[in-house]
Amino acid sequence: MRMTRSKDAKINNAAFLLNVCLLWLGLLLSNNRCFGQQEEETSSSFIYNGMKRSDEISSMSRNMISLNVHPTRPSNPKIERQRFPETDTPQICIAFLSCCGRTDLLNHTIAAAIRHLEQDEPDGFRYEIAWVDNGSGYENTKFIEESYQIDHALPLEKNYGLAYGMNLLIFNLCTAPYILLMEEDWLYLDDLVAEQTEKRKRAISTAIALTKSGLKADDGRDVMGVFLRPETYHSFLKEPNVHPWQTKDVDLNTVLASDDDNESNDASCDETNTVSVDYQIFCAERDPTKQQYVWGSYTNGVGLYSREKLMKIGRMNGEPEDIFNTRYIEPNYAYRALQNYCHAAIRLDDDPQCMDIGQRCTAAFYHIGGGRGTIPMKADGSKCAGYFWIYYGTPMFEAEVKNMERNGETLCTESELMEWKSLTAAEKDSADYREETARINKEVFEKERQQREQMIQQGELIKQTDPSILRVHVPNFAEMSDSEIMNLADKMIRFANSPHPIQGYWDSHGRPIQT
């Protein structure tokens, strides 16, 4: 039964209070030096003890706040899902995390994802959608709930942070064995920006089937999933961490549903639906003496994974009450992932010579929302910054701490650690960054807006002009038919009105390109 938003607020507040109460209970029961312990704690032991208490609190807090999870049932959804709610066992959970009022981006990305899943992926593809929003506000989240059919929705009153949202999706909301993690700013590469090959259309089902086939890297590590985004790690990963391209046949029927009431469908289940997949395996270097760049086989944006393997890695650090620098949430989790897992990329272009792992060859989604980042990409300038946060939860953490102690360095003061422990401090860090980037990028936003208006005007002018005249005066149109010219004008207008980023304004991380 769906709860009212007034009850939502009560449960959100109750979960937060439980967080605090349990924390203090843990403090009282522990022999923390603030309550009588005589021996001085080092900052590393302070982190360990605090995080151990937080691990116990985290599960209880998420379990309680998840009581508010509900399906959305809009009376007139923007895109109708054929199978909603998913009654058969879903193969994958499409998991969205939004925050900070960026539901305008989510509106585009969730619409594009559902369209792709309903129209491009093979018939019978079974999926569920989960969505957590971190404090975007009632009106913003209400719009999403009234627009899309979502199996598991959880709008939160406050911004509880990246780690809490991701942990909710992985551990509490999703039920499928595979998960595609999608922040609100990753958009499907549709026909406006990429050739719609059959491989790209079935990218998600193919990635599941490949992951499900039990790939292993040369060093024995399991391949826990497939990245479906443009990447750049060819620039620093070398053999043997980059495997050569390989080909494997996989059966798509392993991820498709059948109609139990249809005998012909039951019979077809005994047949295979085999496709050949070109893939490449990537493994981060485990030996710290050989690492040129700290990296691992995990990304928040458009990574498809075995959910069981993510759960084995454990929860993300950086939840409310964690003693953890929140700017290191993703790198820390990625580094923990590399200890036992690798990942793959799959070729989605028909050209067998397409070898890079960029937008054309291996990506099904890419980043939008340039200039609207929510947290700094680097930890420089934050209190208590250091690579040791990346290593937390692995043997390298102790090694790094001992090395710092030998050099007379201090990890952090307890006052700095307690600041990161505060939900307020982490949100202020994010809010300050959002305000600063909005100010800096104001001029770029305006230039991009003007460029879109010009594209619309040019498209309309082309449509109003005799194609024969255009062929005479515009060299690029000389060999084009009337329909090709009109299609180009329509595409120009569609692109200008779309959320797709215009080249030349933002890089792949959403940072302004300096001109």
Summary of the structure (lengths in Angstrom):
residues: 515
radius of gyration: 24.6
end to end distance: 54.2
largest distance: 89.9
contacts: 1644
relative contact order: 0.11
helix: 46%
strand: 14%
